[in-house]
Amino acid sequence: MWARRLMWVVWPAFLVAAVLEMLVFAVVDPGDLHAFGGAPLGWSRLAVYTVAFFVFWIMAMASSALTVLLFLPKEELDGPP
């Protein structure tokens, strides 16, 4: 059952991260990104795409995991008696 719940979290989060990646980088050029101090980031475009995708995926997984956690019945959350 845990493998199924894991897929409820990971797969939709993957799809959302892919869509977010396309939407964000349709507007933002990775070569124009700057760090907080104003200096150029200095990463390759592929590195920016990769890091951004994983950040989006982790954030979407956190959201999906919270949804699954809120959906669990009280009996499962309490553990064995």
C-alpha positions in Angstrom: 0.0 0.0 0.0 2.9 2.4 0.7 4.3 1.9 -2.8 0.9 2.9 -4.2 0.8 6.0 -2.0 4.3 6.9 -3.0 3.2 6.9 -6.6 0.2 9.0 -5.7 2.8 11.6 -4.5 5.6 11.2 -7.0 3.9 10.8 -10.4 1.6 13.8 -10.2 4.4 15.9 -8.8 6.6 14.9 -11.7 3.9 16.0 -14.2 3.4 19.3 -12.4 7.2 20.0 -12.3 7.4 19.3 -16.0 4.6 21.8 -16.7 6.1 24.4 -14.4 9.5 24.0 -16.0 8.0 24.7 -19.4 5.9 27.7 -18.2 8.7 29.3 -16.3 11.4 28.9 -18.9 9.1 30.0 -21.7 9.3 33.4 -20.0 12.7 33.4 -18.2 16.0 33.0 -19.9 18.4 30.9 -17.8 21.3 32.8 -19.1 20.0 36.1 -17.6 19.6 34.8 -14.1 21.6 36.6 -11.3 22.4 35.7 -7.7 21.0 37.6 -4.8 23.9 40.0 -4.9 23.4 40.9 -8.5 26.3 38.9 -9.9 25.6 36.6 -12.8 24.8 33.1 -11.7 27.5 31.5 -13.8 25.7 28.2 -14.4 25.1 26.5 -17.7 21.6 26.6 -19.1 21.3 22.8 -18.6 22.3 23.2 -14.9 19.7 25.8 -14.4 17.0 23.7 -16.1 18.0 20.7 -14.0 18.1 22.4 -10.6 14.9 24.2 -11.3 13.1 21.0 -12.3 14.2 19.3 -9.1 13.2 22.2 -7.0 9.7 22.3 -8.7 9.5 18.5 -8.2 10.3 18.6 -4.5 7.8 21.4 -3.9 5.1 19.6 -5.8 5.9 16.3 -3.9 5.6 18.1 -0.6 2.2 19.4 -1.6 1.0 16.0 -2.8 2.4 14.3 0.3 0.5 16.7 2.5 -2.7 15.9 0.6 -2.2 12.2 1.1 -1.4 12.7 4.8 -4.6 14.7 5.3 -6.5 11.9 3.5 -5.3 9.1 5.7 -7.8 7.7 8.2 -7.2 8.4 11.9 -6.7 4.7 12.6 -3.6 4.6 10.3 -2.1 7.7 11.8 -2.4 6.5 15.4 -0.5 3.3 14.8 -1.0 -0.1 16.5 -2.8 -0.1 19.9 
